[in-house]
């Protein structure tokens, strides 16, 4: 798949792209990803050298119990960072679920709106009016309160795929230039639900939209490692979280994800170079057999 973003064409045919997380929030569960606003350009350059094709800038933590940041404060943190990174030639996405923040970030030069709520109508309006691609996610409940939502699904993969297909179609019809889809690992899911969504990535990719996943250092990975149910904040000190993040993202790339959003850019990028080479060879072998 070729992805158009910020006047560039990103090739995700065999290679899974890396989106590096740059937090200017104050209470992210992964404290190492948080930087002061003034230090953001240095950190972004670091992430790019490590292998990030896109820098995802956010100022509002999604974790349960996080302090809610007022839109004006979110804009004050995000706007200058986006502007400085775009001036340095980075492709930048803004991680927000607030339309006014999305509009300010796009005005500062952001190339992608990353809205985990599934795209509020006002946020869609920003994408349409400004001609900006938008990434949407499936989530029950609301950010910072998703643990309160009903976690029981008749068929989690069918619900997520159906929702994303319908919502992406609506947004395209409204006039957005491009829509990315994200199955929403961790958000209102049990452990098995997350694994089912992972295995469903080939069918999700078959919908024809760029597939973005964000599973980096999330609490369900700690549960996979045998630590029991932990919130993402409490999971970070557990041994194996980096390795679990790498493994999960490599599997996601192999199964069809086009972009992975991660904290540990360098380590994940090295691992994805291996899966990318295998994907390229697999495609060549399948093509040769078909002739």
Number of C-alpha atoms within 10 A of each C-alpha: 16 12 16 13 17 19 8 10 11 15 14 18 16 21 24 27 24 28 26 29 26 26 28 24 22 16 18 20 22 18 13 11 17 21 17 13 18 13 12 21 21 11 21 25 16 15 23 19 12 18 18 27 18 23 27 24 28 25 27 28 22 22 19 17 11 16 14 13 14 12 17 12 13 22 22 15 21 27 24 16 27 30 19 17 23 18 13 12 10 22 24 28 30 29 26 27 23 19 21 17 26 30 24 21 28 24 14 19 21 28 24 27 31 28 24 23 19 24 25 15 11 15 23 26 19 23 27 20 13 14 16 24 24 28 25 27 26 24 22 19 16 17 21 17 16 19 18 12 14 11 15 11 12 7 10 18 22 15 12 19 22 14 17 24 15 10 19 25 14 13 21 16 11 14 15 22 16 21 24 22 28 28 26 23 23 21 26 22 23 17 15 12 19 22 16 14 22 23 16 20 23 17 15 27 19 11 14 13 21 23 26 27 24 21 22 24 25 24 23 27 27 25 16 15 13 9 14 13 16 15 18 21 17 14 23 19 11 11 12 15 20 18 13 20 22 24 15 19 27 22 16 27 28 20 18 26 26 26 24 27 22 26 24 21 22 19 16 26 21 13 14 25 15 12 19 20 12 15 20 13 13 13 13 12 11 10 10 9 8 7 5
